[in-house]
């Protein structure tokens, strides 16, 4: 089967396969502060690491939503790991609330202060990254037309990590944290609960 994305057979493929192919995708559980210092928390479907020296992560926003707006204004955001144990709270934090109402409170989550940036993190999350914005890029299509999609990149300046997940050899036990990821469709998720090792060839 081959198809061009804008011309797929919608009888055969009523749901766009793109997200099902690029899966699983880490969840960008992003906290920011608004202009009045009120915290905002939202999960983003498009999130990932893009560099390790220095460490840089990105989340991509459809329209210039609150998280992107606050990140641009204050130059900071925090990513907290969404885990299987926090799946319901993560889902609740995606609710569109009246301006000024806290997603932390609505989802029954405690916040914890960050160390180097102002936005708080999810206290119950086993890992969190404090980030300073390096770039905000408006995406464009192959023809150069600007899209209402914005990629926010942030350099990781601080890391919070629950020491219970650090193994004796110094590795982090990712599987024990059980991070969840977005699947292909609106209601699909997966969980990392096992890892395997492959030695790289010389």
N, C-alpha and C positions, 0 to 999 in steps of 0.2 A: 504494500500500500504506500502510495505517495500522495501528498496533498499540499497545497499552499495554505497557510493558516487562515487567510481571509476567505478561502473558497472551499473549506472542508465540506464533505457530505453531511449535512446536519440531520439527515434521517439515520444514517449509519452511526454518526458520532454527535449526538445532541449535546454532549458535554465536552468542552474543549480538553483534549488530552495533554496539553502542554504541561500543566502542573503535575499531572500524574507521571509524566516522563521525567521531569526534573524533581525527583522526590527520593527520599524525604528531604525536607528543607528545615534547617534550624528555625526555631521561633524567635523572632526579635521582640522580646518582652521589654519594652522601652519605657523608662520613667524620665520625666522632665519636670520642670517648674514653669508655670505660666508667669505673666508679668507681675502678678500680685503675690507670687511665691507659693501658689497652691500646686500640689503635686498632681501630675497626670501620669497614668499608666495605661499602656495599650500594647497588645500583641500584633506583630507584623509578620505577614506571610513570607515576605522576601527579606532575608537577613543572612549575613555570612561574614566570615573573616576574609580579608583580601590581602593582608600582608602580615608577616611576623617580625620584620625588622625595619621599622618599629611595628608593634602590633596595631593593626587598623581593622576595624569592623565597619560594616555598612548596613543600613536598613533603607528600604525603598518604599515611598509613600505614594499611593494613588490619590491625587490631588494634594494640595499643600495643607495637610491636616495638622491637628494640634501639636503632635509630637515634633513634626518638622518645623512648625512655626516656633515653638518654644526652644528647640535646639538651635535654630538660627539666631534667635534673639539673645539667648544666654550663652551660646557656644558650648553647651554641655549636655550630655545625656548619660544614662546608666542602663546597661543591659543586665537583666537577671535571668538565670537559667530557669526555664519552665520544665518542671519534672512531672512524672506520672502522679506523684502525690499531690501536686498543685494544679492538676489539669482542670478541675472544676473552677477554681479561682481564676486561672488564666482565661478560661472561656468567658466567665462573668466580666472580666476586665475589658472585654471587647464591646460591651454594651455602650451605646451612645447615650450618655448621661447629660442632663442640663449643665450648662457651663458653670464651673465652680464646684460641682459635686465631685467628690473624690472616688476614683475607681478603687483605690486601696480599701476604703471603708465599704463600698458597695460589694466588693468581692470578699470581704471578711479577712483582709490581709493586713498584717502589721508592717509598717515601714521601718527601716533602719537607716541611720545617718550614713552618708558617704564620708570619705576622709579628705579627698582632694577636690571634689566637685560638690555643687549644691544639691542637685536632685537626689532624693533618697533611693534606696534599693529595696527589694522585697526581702524582708528579714528571714523568711523561711526558706529562701532559695539557697542551695549549697554553693553557688558560685555567682559572682556578679563582677561586671567590668565597668569601671568609671572611665568615661570617655570625654575628650575635648574635640569639638568639631574641627575638622581640617578642611573639608570642602562640602558644598552642597551643589549637586549637579542636576540640572534639568535634562531629562532624557529626551532624545529625538529619534525619529524613525530613520530608516535607511535612506530616505529621500531628503533628510535634513529638517523635516517639519518638527517643531517642538511639541512635546507631549505634556499632558498634565500628570507627569510622573517625576518624582524627585528622589534622588539618591543622596542620603546623608551619610557622610563618612566621618568617623571619629577615631582618633588615636587613643589607645588604651593607656591611661596614666596611673591606674590603680586596679588591683585585683583583690577581690574578697573570695576566699576559698575555705570551706569547712574542712578542717584538718582531719576529720574522721574519714575522709575519702582519699587521703594521701597514704599510699602503700609504703611498706618498709624500704623498698628500693627507690623511693622518691617519685614514682609515677603516680598520676592521679587515676583513681578507679572510676572511670567514666560510667561503666555499666552499673556500678552500685548507686550512682546518683540518679540513674534512670531518666535521663533527659527525654523529652518528647519532641516530635517534629511534625511539621505539616505534611499531610499526604496530598493526593491529587485533587480532591474535591472538598467542598465547603465543610463537610462533617468528618473528614478523614484525618487521622493522626497515627503516628507510630511511636514506639518507645525503644530506646537503646538499652537493652538489658544483657547483651553479651558482646564480647569482642573476640577477634581472632588475630593471629600474628602471621605476617609473611616477611621473611628476610629479603631485603632489597638485593638484587643481583649487583655484582661488582661492575 
